[in-house]
Structures are given as structure tokens and as C-alpha cells.
């Protein structure tokens, strides 16, 4: 997939944040909203691959060895390279890219002293729940299913099933269900 690079506003990629050990959800809502505006996205589905490319983050699809098949994705220490499990569905890949992009955009210390982050498991129940992972999950869900878009679809299509909404937003059904808990 080839994307045309656009200049992301400095406020999105370099905005100051408080360094805290609890998720900063209001900040993440502002960042994801700014990214959607900067990329001209007003309706679903949101293509996380294109946004990552426009942020200068390279996405590579890889086949993990058997003992690592449960990994959905990971981000390199520099925050500029994401590896995604090529054996996942398009919806799973879109979410995994958005999640890993969240680590990059939010300036999470992926390597170094904290060693708080390792990789995103395909089975979310296996994932250790740290503030960085909570922020990356919240980032991914709000980038791919922003409040205004989700509200619009829930109001205009009140009888839509979770499966139908997940298809519209190009996300896994379990992620859509989790996102609705934050709504």
C-alpha cells in the first residue's frame, strides 16, 4: 500500500504531556481528533496504515515464527517501525497498526529503563495491563472509532449489530464491543 505523506501538525506529534503513570484519556482524545483532521478523515473506515505512513512510521507485515504466532504487532525502540503479523485479518491488522502507532505518537518509552512494553498479543486477555497499553488501546479505539463517527452510526442505525458496525469501522468485533464500553 502506498500513501502520500502529508505534514502532520506539530501540535499532534510534539505536544507536551504530563509524565504520569495513569492513562491520560482526555489528551488522547485530542491527539486522535487532531490526527483525523490532519488526514482529512471524516467518515469510517479509518485506515491506520495510511495515518502511520503520514506520521513517518513504517509498517511491515511479517510472518512470525511458530512460538510467536500469538503476537499481533510490535514497535521498534525508535518508534518509527511497526511489525504486524501477516497472518491476521485486515481488521485485526488495522487495529494492531493503530495500537502500535499510539505508542509512537504518545511518546511511550518502548525500550530502555522502563521495559514496560514488549508486544501486543492477538489475545487481549494475555496482555499485561499497564498504563502505556491502556493508552495505546484507547488511542487505537478512538482513532478508528472516534466519538462523533460512532455516535452518528449508533443514532442513525440503532438496529445495526456489532458485527455490522465492526465491518463499517474495519475493526475486530471484540474491539468494537470494548470501544462501546468507553462510549
C-alpha positions in Angstrom: 0.0 0.0 0.0 1.4 3.4 -0.9 0.5 6.6 0.9 1.2 10.2 0.1 3.0 11.8 3.0 1.3 14.9 4.4 2.7 17.2 7.0 1.2 16.4 10.4 0.7 19.4 12.7 3.5 19.8 15.2 0.8 20.0 17.9 -0.2 16.4 17.2 3.2 14.8 17.1 5.2 17.0 19.5 2.6 18.3 22.0 3.8 18.4 25.6 2.3 15.8 28.0 2.5 15.2 31.7 4.5 12.2 32.6 2.2 10.2 34.7 1.6 6.5 35.4 -2.1 6.6 34.8 -3.8 6.9 31.4 -4.4 10.4 30.1 -7.6 9.8 28.1 -8.6 13.5 27.5 -5.1 14.1 26.0 -5.5 11.0 23.8 -8.9 12.2 22.5 -7.4 15.5 21.4 -4.5 13.8 19.7 -6.6 11.3 17.8 -9.0 14.1 16.8 -6.1 16.2 15.5 -4.8 13.3 13.5 -8.1 12.7 11.9 -8.4 16.3 10.9 -4.8 16.5 9.7 -5.5 13.4 7.5 -8.9 14.7 6.2 -10.8 11.8 7.6 -14.5 12.5 8.3 -16.1 9.0 7.9 -15.2 5.4 8.5 -13.3 3.3 7.9 -10.1 4.9 9.2 -7.0 3.4 7.5 -4.4 3.2 10.3 -1.7 2.2 7.7 -2.1 5.5 5.8 -2.1 7.5 9.0 1.1 5.7 10.2 2.8 6.4 6.9 1.8 10.1 7.1 3.3 10.2 10.6 6.6 8.9 9.2 6.1 5.4 10.8 6.9 2.5 8.5 4.6 -0.6 8.7 5.9 -4.0 7.7 3.9 -7.2 7.5 5.9 -10.2 8.8 5.3 -13.9 9.4 6.2 -14.6 12.9 7.9 -17.9 13.9 5.6 -20.6 15.4 6.4 -19.7 19.0 5.5 -16.0 18.3 2.2 -16.6 16.3 0.2 -15.1 19.2 1.8 -11.7 18.7 -0.3 -9.2 16.7 2.3 -6.5 16.4 5.3 -4.7 17.9 7.1 -1.4 17.5 10.8 -0.9 17.4 12.6 1.1 20.1 12.8 4.2 17.8 9.0 4.3 17.5 9.3 4.6 13.7 9.0 0.9 12.6 6.0 -1.3 13.3 5.9 -5.1 12.5 2.4 -6.6 12.1 1.6 -10.3 12.0 0.8 -11.0 8.3 -1.5 -13.9 9.3 -4.2 -11.7 10.8 -7.4 -10.4 9.2 -7.4 -6.9 7.7 -9.5 -5.8 10.6 -7.0 -7.2 13.1 -4.1 -5.6 11.2 -5.8 -2.2 11.2 -6.3 -2.3 14.9 -2.8 -3.5 15.6 -1.3 -0.7 13.5 -3.4 1.9 15.3 -2.4 0.4 18.7 1.3 0.4 17.9 1.0 3.9 16.3 -0.4 5.0 19.6 2.8 4.1 21.3 4.7 6.2 18.8 2.5 9.2 18.8 2.1 9.2 22.6 5.9 9.1 23.0 5.9 5.9 25.1 9.3 4.7 26.2 9.3 1.4 24.5 12.8 0.4 25.3 15.2 1.5 28.0 14.9 1.5 31.7 11.1 1.1 31.9 10.9 -2.1 29.8 7.1 -1.8 30.5 6.2 -2.8 26.9 7.0 -5.9 25.0 4.4 -6.5 22.2 0.7 -6.7 21.5 -0.8 -10.1 21.9 -3.6 -11.2 19.5 -5.4 -12.5 22.5 -6.0 -9.3 24.5 -6.6 -11.3 27.7 -3.0 -12.3 27.7 -1.8 -8.7 27.7 -0.4 -7.2 30.8 -2.4 -4.1 31.7 0.0 -1.2 32.1 -0.9 2.5 31.7 1.0 2.5 28.4 -1.0 -0.4 27.0 -4.3 1.2 28.2 -3.3 4.4 26.5 -2.4 2.7 23.3 -5.7 0.7 23.3 -7.7 3.9 24.0 -5.7 5.7 21.2 -6.4 2.9 18.7 -10.1 2.7 19.5 -10.6 6.5 19.3 -8.6 6.8 16.2 -10.5 4.1 14.4 -13.9 4.8 16.0 -14.0 8.4 17.1 -16.9 9.5 19.3 -18.6 11.6 16.6 -18.5 8.9 14.0 -19.6 6.2 16.4 -22.4 8.3 17.8 -23.6 9.1 14.2 -23.8 5.4 13.3 -25.4 4.4 16.6 -28.1 7.2 16.2 -28.7 6.6 12.5 -28.6 2.8 12.6 -29.9 1.8 16.0 -30.6 -1.7 14.9 -27.1 -2.3 13.5 -25.4 -5.3 15.0 -21.9 -5.2 16.5 -20.8 -7.3 13.5 -22.2 -4.8 11.1 -20.6 -1.8 12.9 -17.3 -3.6 13.1 -17.4 -4.1 9.4 -18.2 -0.4 8.8 -15.3 0.7 11.0 -12.9 -2.1 9.8 -12.2 -3.3 13.3 -12.5 -6.7 15.0 -15.9 -7.2 16.7 -14.3 -7.7 20.1 -12.6 -4.3 19.8 -15.9 -2.6 18.8 -17.6 -4.1 21.8 -14.7 -2.9 24.1 -14.9 0.6 22.5 -18.6 0.8 23.2 -17.8 0.4 26.9 -15.8 3.7 26.7 -18.7 5.5 24.9 
